[in-house]
Amino acid sequence: MHQEIITRFNSLKEKQLSIDITRGKPDKDQLDLSNDLIDISIPTSSEDGIDLRNYGEPFGILEARRMGSELLHAPIDNILAGEQSSLLLTYQTVLSNFLFAEPTPWKDLKNPKFICPVPGFDRHFMMLEDFGIEAVPIPLKEDGIDLNAFEEVLKEEENLVGILCVPKHSNPSGEIYSDDNLQKMFEIGSNYSDKFLFLFDHAYLIHDFLPTPEQKPIWQIVSESDVEDQTVITTSFSKVTFGGGGISFMATSGHSLDLIKKVRTTMIICPDKLNQKRHVEFFKDVETVKSHMQKHAELVRPKFELAYSYLEKLPDECGTFSRPTGGYFITYSTSKPVASKVVELCKEMGVLITPAGSTFPKNYDPKDSVIRLAPTYVTKEELMDAMDVFTTSVEIAHFEVEV
């Protein structure tokens, strides 16, 4: 068997591949779905008479906020419409609390900490590092966070200020938080402190590509749990229309809403109201958004299914992989501590993969096991080569083949 693996390795290396599957980005065909947005004709005023070309409306135009209200199932008074990405609004939320949280700004706490389910989104960890906030990892389970671990951390650690989650098609392993898991998270967290922040980066809210378990609108569970003032939910059209050219939305209430308005009033003279209007005119309503996302699904699904077909051929003893029904990533978990070795081997054969450890705080995966794969941005042919390289690398690392 070893000789067959060595022959495959040498053959792939001779191809001199240059393939990058490090980031979960839409491919050209997906971006083309929104090309009409570029040239769409729009009025110069919002429906309530605001001149879209001028300053003002730092919290978004009425019709964009209404669309956000329909997407997040929250009252329009609790909705802010912003720019670019959910990550930007998430960052601004952390910034606002860092500077102005009550009764004590996070900057004045000794070693403030955020609970982060793992594996998680590398940019969330980078964001927290920017503020000197420690990310405390807890495991993810199939239906959401490990609630026992959540309770234990709250008992053991000091100055925990919140939890940061991707509650649907979790980045990178694809979990979908159950309604019960969310409700119990709110109960446990709010009992710990009525200032504990539940921060949800709902980046993949509408990114299903296979039949997906139902999830009650999170704001509904928030309202039922009476934690509106402690909760911030963000989402965006960053992977719906154009990367960096979409619009974003936030649902929150009370002091949390006051804080984000405070920092945005200073930081953002106004969002790009013309772009917000373009998106409203392009989509018209949420049902059209969902239809648009079905077109994305038709392009994304075959790439995931292709990736699965290669991973299924790996011997079970090598590891396990996630089968998300939406989002942009697959995780492979090696059974031995060889993830770093797998990534190195892939690079040697011309395929770049997100560095091992990136899905954990401080780039440290204690088991050196989790690898994130992003199959969307490359062509089918490139993906086939990339998966051939990846599976070969896993076998070399697992079976300790000398190459």
SULLIN-V196921 format. One record per helix or strand of 3 or more residues. SS is the DSSP state (2 for helix, 1 for strand). FROM is the first residue (numbers start at 1). TO is the last residue. If there is no record, write none. Layout:
# SULLIN-V196921
SS;FROM;TO
SS;FROM;TO
This chain:
# SULLIN-V196921
2;2;14
2;28;32
2;36;39
2;62;72
2;76;78
1;79;83
2;86;100
2;106;108
1;113;118
2;122;130
1;134;141
2;147;156
1;160;165
2;179;192
1;197;201
2;218;225
2;228;230
1;231;236
1;247;251
2;254;267
2;273;283
2;286;311
2;316;318
1;319;321
1;330;334
2;339;348
2;361;363
1;370;373
2;380;399
